[in-house]
């Protein structure tokens, strides 16, 4: 317990002093996760709405695959990305391995199923009269899609925040694809693991605390939106 208490005290001192390594890892983590979730939102939200409102052969199978993808282990996603981005991979010439954009691509694959799955559920739960009213009033397909998003906006926000919370705290992709390179690809999760393994418990605790705060803020927003939805 004394080790834990001393680590917490020293961690607070490092955070308040503005330790460069800690702040750099924190800013890099937020940038990578925010970029990945923003790109996933642009892809996943329209796809979720389309799957909820456009019925075709195999629709249920596609939705099921996205729901399965919501539970993908991050190490599995990292392994797939490593195979794609390595020198022998099909995307090797892009030199994404051990770069921030490589981590962004990995987290993008992690976030898309979450956003698609939750958005699909939110739009599917809408009153059927929403679409019927928009169609009767002569709304175009794009306008009807925006109407669905407006009515299901809380569910869509939940999807985005859930994806961000998952991405910001993941370790497998950042470690396998990013390589935990100092001042380049080191995130809060990988830095916490590294500093703790080196015996720098206080620095690891400081980074872990920041990571915890970010995750708690996202989780708190999710909880608040869930209550508003009910």
Secondary structure as UniProt FT lines:
FT   HELIX           2..16
FT   TURN            17..18
FT   HELIX           20..53
FT   TURN            57..58
FT   HELIX           59..69
FT   TURN            70..71
FT   HELIX           74..85
FT   TURN            87..88
FT   TURN            90..91
FT   HELIX           92..94
FT   TURN            97..98
FT   HELIX           100..124
FT   HELIX           128..136
FT   TURN            137..138
FT   HELIX           141..151
FT   HELIX           153..168
FT   HELIX           172..173
FT   HELIX           174..178
FT   TURN            179..180
FT   TURN            182..185
FT   HELIX           188..197
FT   TURN            198..199
FT   HELIX           201..229
//
